[in-house]
Amino acid sequence: MGILYKSIILFYFSGTGNTKILANIYSKELRGKGCNVKIYAIEDLLKGKNKIQTKSFDILGLGYPIHAFNAPRIVFDFIKTLPISNDMPCFIFKCPGDSFIKAGSTSMIRNSLRKSGYLVFHEDLIIMPANVFVRYGDELSKELYEVAKRKIKRFANEILAGKEKLQDNGFGLRLITWIISWMESNGSHLFGKHLKVSDSCNRCTICTKICPTSNIYIQRDRIKFGWKCILCMRCIYKCPNNSIFPRFLKFFILKEGYDIDRLIKNVKIKENYLFEKKDGFTKRLYHYVNDLD
């Protein structure tokens, strides 16, 4: 495969670290093939820490986690700030905790990018450990990370060769995505507004600094939450004293917390999880790991 693109600008949003890890793997693979890659966190750009410049690049990349079969609201907000382009090629990668119904439609992201002149030609789905509802075992989590590295190596070659690979977005998938995403987007406001802080909070202000939407602030020496939550879970899992918890939907949170960096760096965890072709989640993982989709 020949290389069509040499200069790449890559944007990503990551709540608890999964998509950031994938973005860095993409960057490493693309740089290893001689490409100039600039990588930016979406929240930094929205907060004005960097200016967005895309004209000097050949191609744009965009990575995001899956929230209720769709990209988080912050990703759509970011796309609106992109400078208008003239049909700049674009690749996207989405990061779900499960491939159920393709982790949702990509049509809304595609359409949003198209309005600003960015044409998506390549889409990737890369499963990483879930950070809500069900905790994946350490071996499975480590295995998914290793599989991600293997897949991204292949995806990088496809992207640089200009290979078109687009997900099928039928009407049913688009409708399900729209409904579930609408419910999640509105529910996230309520979830965030009703977060609570326990007496173990020492006002370290870490949560106020790391919130991607600046939804957390201090008022009268107390931690307060606004209406801009996007359910990224960062404040809950990054709190050093485990002081933040939801008033509602407590089952949503992993009691053990979530720290993907710790799992990856733990050399004692062996990525030898055995996938068996059974039903449901296990069957989907079997197909995903063995590239049978």
C-alpha positions in Angstrom: 0.0 0.0 0.0 1.3 3.5 -0.9 1.1 6.4 1.5 -1.3 9.2 0.4 -1.1 11.3 3.5 2.0 12.6 5.3 0.6 15.3 7.6 -2.1 14.4 10.1 -4.0 16.4 12.8 -5.7 14.2 15.3 -8.3 15.2 17.9 -9.8 13.1 20.6 -12.1 13.2 23.7 -11.5 10.8 26.5 -13.4 10.7 29.8 -11.5 8.1 31.8 -8.6 7.3 29.5 -9.6 4.7 27.0 -9.8 6.9 23.9 -6.7 8.8 24.9 -4.8 5.6 24.9 -6.1 4.7 21.5 -5.3 8.2 20.1 -1.7 7.8 21.3 -1.4 4.4 19.7 -2.7 5.8 16.4 -0.2 8.7 16.7 2.7 6.3 17.4 1.8 4.0 14.5 1.4 6.9 12.0 4.6 8.6 13.1 6.4 5.3 12.8 5.4 5.4 9.1 7.0 8.8 8.6 4.0 11.0 9.1 3.9 14.3 10.9 1.2 14.0 13.5 -0.2 16.7 15.8 -2.5 15.4 18.5 -4.9 17.5 20.6 -7.5 16.8 23.4 -10.8 18.3 22.4 -11.5 19.9 25.8 -8.2 21.8 25.7 -9.2 23.4 22.4 -12.7 24.2 23.6 -11.2 25.9 26.7 -9.0 28.0 24.5 -5.6 26.4 25.4 -4.8 25.9 21.7 -5.9 27.4 18.4 -7.3 25.1 15.8 -5.4 25.1 12.5 -6.2 22.4 9.9 -5.3 23.9 6.5 -1.6 22.8 6.7 -2.6 19.1 7.2 -3.5 16.4 4.7 -6.0 14.6 6.8 -8.0 14.9 10.0 -8.6 12.2 12.6 -11.2 12.2 15.3 -11.6 9.7 18.2 -14.3 9.5 20.8 -15.9 7.1 23.4 -19.4 5.8 22.9 -22.1 7.3 25.1 -25.4 5.6 24.6 -24.7 4.6 21.0 -23.3 8.0 20.0 -20.5 10.4 20.5 -20.6 12.6 23.6 -22.1 16.0 23.3 -18.7 17.7 23.7 -17.6 16.1 20.4 -20.4 17.7 18.5 -19.7 21.0 20.2 -16.1 20.8 19.1 -16.9 19.9 15.4 -18.9 23.2 15.2 -15.7 25.1 16.1 -13.6 23.5 13.3 -12.6 25.9 10.5 -14.4 25.4 7.3 -12.6 23.0 5.0 -12.8 22.1 1.3 -13.6 18.4 1.4 -10.7 17.5 3.7 -10.5 13.7 4.2 -11.2 12.5 7.7 -11.0 9.2 9.6 -12.8 8.5 12.9 -12.4 5.8 15.5 -15.0 5.1 18.2 -14.4 3.4 21.5 -17.2 1.4 23.1 -17.2 -1.2 25.8 -19.2 -3.6 23.6 -19.8 -3.9 19.8 -23.6 -4.4 20.3 -25.4 -3.2 17.2 -22.1 -1.7 16.0 -22.0 0.5 19.1 -24.5 2.8 17.4 -24.7 4.8 14.2 -21.9 7.1 13.0 -24.3 9.1 10.7 -24.6 12.1 13.0 -20.9 12.5 13.4 -20.4 12.1 9.6 -23.1 14.7 8.9 -21.7 17.2 11.4 -18.2 16.9 9.9 -19.6 17.1 6.3 -21.3 20.5 7.2 -17.8 21.9 7.9 -16.3 20.4 4.8 -14.7 17.2 6.2 -15.4 14.0 4.4 -15.2 10.7 6.4 -13.7 7.9 4.4 -12.5 5.5 7.1 -14.2 4.4 10.4 -12.9 2.1 13.1 -14.5 0.5 16.1 -12.1 -0.5 18.9 -13.5 -2.1 22.0 -11.9 -1.2 25.4 -13.0 -2.1 28.9 -16.3 -0.7 30.1 -16.2 1.9 32.9 -19.9 1.7 33.9 -22.4 -1.0 34.9 -20.1 -4.1 34.7 -16.4 -4.3 35.6 -14.3 -6.4 33.2 -11.7 -8.6 34.7 -8.1 -7.5 34.6 -7.1 -10.2 32.1 -9.9 -9.3 29.7 -9.1 -5.6 30.0 -5.4 -6.2 29.3 -6.3 -8.5 26.4 -8.5 -5.8 24.8 -5.7 -3.3 25.0 -3.3 -5.7 23.2 -5.9 -6.4 20.6 -6.4 -2.7 20.1 -2.7 -2.2 19.4 -2.8 -5.0 16.8 -5.9 -3.6 15.1 -4.6 0.0 15.0 -1.4 -1.2 13.3 -3.6 -2.5 10.4 -6.0 0.5 10.5 -3.1 3.0 10.2 -2.0 1.3 7.0 -5.5 1.4 5.6 -5.9 5.1 6.5 -2.6 6.2 4.9 -3.5 4.2 1.7 -6.8 6.0 1.5 -8.8 2.8 1.8 -12.5 3.6 2.1 -14.1 1.7 5.0 -17.5 3.0 6.2 -20.0 1.5 8.6 -23.4 0.7 7.3 -25.9 3.1 9.0 -29.3 1.7 8.2 -32.5 3.5 9.2 -33.1 1.3 12.2 -29.6 1.8 13.6 -29.9 5.6 13.0 -33.3 5.7 14.8 -32.1 3.7 17.8 -29.0 5.8 18.1 -31.0 9.1 18.0 -33.5 7.9 20.6 -31.0 6.5 23.1 -28.6 9.3 22.6 -31.3 11.9 23.2 -32.3 10.2 26.4 -28.7 10.0 27.6 -27.9 13.6 26.7 -30.8 14.9 28.7 -30.3 12.5 31.5 -26.7 13.4 31.9 -27.6 16.9 33.0 -29.7 15.6 35.8 -27.1 13.0 36.8 -24.4 15.6 37.1 -26.5 18.2 38.9 -27.3 15.7 41.6 -23.8 14.4 42.2 -22.9 14.5 45.9 -19.7 15.0 47.9 -19.0 13.1 51.1 -17.3 14.3 54.2 -14.1 12.7 53.0 -13.7 15.6 50.5 -10.7 17.7 51.4 -11.3 20.4 48.8 -8.2 19.5 46.8 -10.1 20.9 43.7 -8.8 18.2 41.4 -12.4 17.6 40.2 -12.8 21.3 39.3 -9.6 21.2 37.2 -10.2 18.0 35.3 -13.9 18.4 34.4 -14.0 18.7 30.6 -17.0 21.0 30.6 -16.1 23.1 33.7 -19.2 21.8 35.3 -17.7 21.6 38.8 -16.9 24.7 40.9 -16.4 25.8 44.5 -19.0 28.0 46.2 -18.8 29.0 49.8 -16.0 26.4 50.4 -18.2 23.6 49.0 -18.0 21.6 45.8 -20.9 22.4 43.5 -22.2 20.8 40.3 -23.9 22.6 37.4 -26.0 21.4 34.4 -23.3 20.7 31.9 -22.4 17.1 32.9 -21.7 14.8 29.9 -21.4 11.6 32.0 -17.7 11.1 31.3 -17.3 9.7 34.9 -13.9 11.4 35.2 -14.5 13.3 38.5 -15.9 10.2 40.2 -13.0 7.8 39.3 -10.2 10.4 39.6 -11.2 11.7 43.0 -8.3 10.6 45.3 -10.6 10.2 48.3 -13.6 8.6 46.4 -15.7 11.5 47.7 -18.0 12.0 44.7 -21.0 9.8 44.2 -24.4 10.0 42.4 -27.6 10.5 44.2 -29.4 8.4 41.6 -28.3 5.5 39.4 -25.7 4.3 41.9 -25.6 1.0 40.1 -24.1 2.9 37.2 -20.8 3.3 39.0 -18.1 0.6 39.3 -17.5 0.1 43.0 -13.9 -0.8 42.4 -13.3 2.4 40.4 -11.7 2.5 37.0 -8.1 3.1 36.2 -7.1 1.8 32.7 -3.5 3.1 33.1 -2.9 1.0 36.2 -4.1 -2.1 34.4 -1.9 -1.6 31.4 1.2 -0.9 33.4 0.7 -3.9 35.7 3.1 -6.4 34.3 1.7 -9.2 36.5 -1.6 -9.2 34.5 -1.3 -11.6 31.6 -3.3 -11.0 28.4 -4.3 -14.6 28.0 -8.1 -14.3 28.4 -9.8 -17.2 26.5 -12.6 -16.1 24.2 -15.3 -18.7 23.5 -17.9 -18.4 20.8 -21.0 -18.6 22.9 -23.9 -16.2 23.0 -24.3 -12.4 23.5 -21.3 -10.5 24.7 -18.9 -13.4 24.6 -19.8 -14.2 21.0 -19.4 -10.6 20.0 -15.9 -10.5 21.6 -15.0 -13.7 19.9 -15.8 -12.2 16.5 -14.1 -8.9 17.3 -10.9 -10.4 18.7 -10.6 -12.8 15.8 -11.4 -10.2 13.1 -14.5 -12.2 11.9 -16.8 -9.2 11.5 
